[in-house]
Amino acid sequence: MIKKVKVLNKDECENIFRIILDLKSFWKLRNEDDHPFELPRFTLGAVSYIDAIGSYPNYQKEAASQNPLLEKHLGGLYIKVLNELEKSTGVECEYSKTNALPGFHIFGSDIYFEEEAGKFHHDRQNELIDWGEISYDPIKNLSFTLSIKLPSRGAGLILLGDQVEVENSFKENEEDCQILQEVIENSFQMNTIFQTRDDTHINLNELEFIKYEEGYMFIHSGKFTHAMAPAIEMSPEDMRITLQGHGILDEKSNKYLIYW
C-alpha cells in the first residue's frame, strides 16, 4: 500500500524551503560517475545508498556531522514527520541513534532532468547498514518521501502497475495520465523497453504515475519497481526538494527505526 499523508501546510513548506536555501553551503554535490558533465543535483544530510557503499564508518562519520545541523535548524519538521509516521503505521517510531536522519534530495533546473531522472530500482538501503544485534524482517521495511518544493509542472513517482496497492484518493486522474504520457515521450522517446539498475527490463506501457504534492508525505515499502519521474518543461527557477527516509521494524522493541 502507498499512503498519502498531509504533514505541512503551504506556509510551512515555504519556511522549510527558505531554511534549506540558507543551508546551501552544506549541500553536497551528487553527480554520478557515468555523467560527463556536472548537474545541479545535491543532498543535505548523509545518504546510506551513497555514503555507506564500501564504507559504513564513512557514512556514520558523515551522519555525525550532518545530524546536529539538521536537528538544530529543522527540529520541528522531524517531530512532525515522526508523529505522522506513527499515525500511518500504527507503530511507535524513533530515529536511529547510530545512523543518518532523513535528509533532502535537492534538484535544480536542468534539461537533463526532463530526459532522465531516477533509475528503476527497489529500496535496499537497509543492506548497507550495520544493524548489530537488531533483528528485522525486510518485508516490513518502509520508505517515505515528503515534498517541500516541486517544479511548476509537477513531480512524482513512476512505478510498474499492479505491483502495489495505491490509495484511491491519488490514483491516476486524467491530468496525471497526460503527464505520464509526456514523461514517456520526453524521457524514453516511446521505446517499449527500459533497463533497471539490476539489468531486468520493464515494459513502458505498464507504468503508473503517482503525482507528488507539496506538504504531503508518501509512505510505502519500497519493495516494488519504481523510479523518480523525469520533470516536464522545467523553468529556470524550478526546484525539486524532497525529504527522504527509510525505516526497519526492530523485532525486539517493535519500533520502526528511521534513517536515511
N, C-alpha and C positions, 0 to 999 in steps of 0.2 A: 504493500500500500504506500502510495505517495500522499503525504498530508500537507496541507497548506494552512499556515497559521499566521495571523497578523501579530507582529511584535512591536512595530514602530509606526507612529503617525508621520505625516509629511514633514512637520517641523523638526521632529526628532531625527529623521533621515538627513535633513539638510544640516543640522547641527553636527551630526557624526561625520558627514561628508567634509565639513569645514575643518574638523579636528584632524581627519586623515590628511587633508591638504597641508595643514600646519606641520604635520609629522613627515613631510616629504623627504627630509634629509635622512630618514631612517628606512625609506623604501629600498628594497633590493631588486636590482635588475635581474630578470629571469629569462634569458634567451637560450633556446635550445641549440645544441652543438651543430645540428644539421642545417641551421639557417645562416646564410652568408651575410645577412645584414641585421642591424640592431632594431628591435621592435620596442614600442612603449608598453612593455609587459613587466609588471612589478609584483612583489609581495610585501606585506607588512606583517612581520611575525615569522617564526620558524615553521618550516613545512616538512613534514615527515617524508613525503614521497620525493622530495628533492634533497633535503639536508641529511636524511638518515641513510641514503643509499651509500653503501660502502663504509659508513662510519656513524654508528649510533651515538658515540660520545660527541662527535661534531654537532649532531642535531641537538643533543642535550645542552651543549655549550651555547648554541645559538638561542635555544629556548630560554636559558637562564638569563641571557642578555636582553631578549625581547619581551618576555613576560611582564617584568616590572613596569616597562614603558606602557604596555597596553593596559595594564591594570590601573595605572596612575591616570591616564587620560580617558579611558573608556570603561571604567569600573561599573558604571550604571548599566551599560549595554550588556555586560557579561552577566549581571544579575538577572536582567530581563530574559536573556536567552536561556539561562538555566531554568528559570521558572516555567517558561513556555515548553521546554523540552520535557519537564516533569509532567506538566498537564497533558501533553500529547501522548506520552508513552505510558503514563500511569506508574512510572518507576522513578525512585529517587535518583538524582543526577548530581555529580560533582566533577570539578575539573581535575584532571590527572595532576598529581603533585610532582611527577618526575618528567613530564613531557610538555609540549608547547600548548599554550592557549590557542583556541580558534583564532585565525588571523585572516588577512584580507588579500584577495586577488584584485589587482588594480590594472585595468587596461585603458590606455589612451586611444586616441583615434588614429587608425591606420587602415589603408585599403586591404592590407593583408588579412585583417580580421573579418573582412567581408568574404574572403575567398576560402579561408580555413580558420578554425578556432581550436577546439579541443579534439583530441583523438578518442575514438570509441574505446571504452575500457570498462572494467569492473573495479570497484574500490577495494584495494588490498593493502592499504597503508598499515593496517594492524600487523602485517607480517614483517614490517621493517622495525618494529618497536620491540625492545627487550622488556617483556612484562614481568620478568622474575617469577615470583611464586603465584602470580594471579592466573587463574584458570577462567576461560570464557569459551563460548560457542560462537564461531564466526557467523553462523546463520542469523544470530541475534544482533549483529552489528548495526549501527545506524550512521547515516551521513546527513548533513544538512547544509543548506545554502540560504543566507539571508541577504536580500538585495538592498543595497544602500543607495546606489546611483546607477541608472541604466540609460543606454543610448535612447535618443528620441524615437527611433523606430522599434524599440523594444529589445528584449534579450530573453534567452531561455535555455531549455534543455531538450536535446533530441534523444529519443530512445526507440528501441525496437518495440513495435506493437505487440500486445498480448503477453508480454513478459511479466508485467506487474500491474496490480490494480491501482487505478487512479480515481481520486475522489471526483464525483460528478460535477462538483462546483467549479472545476477548472479543466475539464476535458476540452478538446479542440472545439472551438466555435468557428464560424465562417471566416472571421478575421485571422485566427490562428492558422487555419488551413491555407490561407493565402500567403501568410508569412512563411510557412513551411515550404510551400511551392517556390517562393523566391529564394529561400535558403538553398534548396536543391539546385535550382537553375544557376544561381550565382556561384555557389561553392563547388558543386560537383559536376557542372556542365552536363547534367542529365545522364551521367554514367549510371549504369544499373548496379554496379558492384563497388563497394568501398571496403578498404582493408582496415582492420582494427589493430591495436597495439600487439595482440597476441597472434597476429597473422591469420586469424579467421576472417571470413568475409560476410558482409550483410547486403541484403537487397534494399535499395533505397526506397522502393515503393512500400516497404513495411514500416517506415519510420512514423513516429508520432512526435508532436511538438508540444512541450509544456512551457507556457509563457510565464516568465517571472514578473513580479510586481514589486515596486519599491516598498519596503517596510514589511514584506511578507517572507516567512521562512518556509522552505520546502524540505520536508523530512522524509527520508526513505532508507532502504537497506544498503543501497549502493551495489547490490549483487546482480544487477541486470545490466545489459549493454547500453551504455549511454555516453553522451559527449556534450560539451558546451556548444551551443548553437552558434554558427557564424552570425555576424552582425549584418544588418541591411542598411546600406547607404548611410554610413556614419558621417555626421557633420564634424567639422574640425574641433568643435568644443565638446563633443560627446565623450563620455567616460563610462566604463563598466566596473563598478566596485561592489564586491560581494564579500560577506563574512562566511568563511568555510570552516567546517568542523566535522569530527567523527566521534564515535563512541563504541566502547566494548562493554558488555554486561559482565561485571565481576560476579562469578558464581557464588563466591563466599559471602560477600556483603549484599548481593542482589542490587547493586547500584551501577548505573551507567557511568563510566569514566570517560570524560570528554576531553578531546585533544585535537591537534591538527598535525 
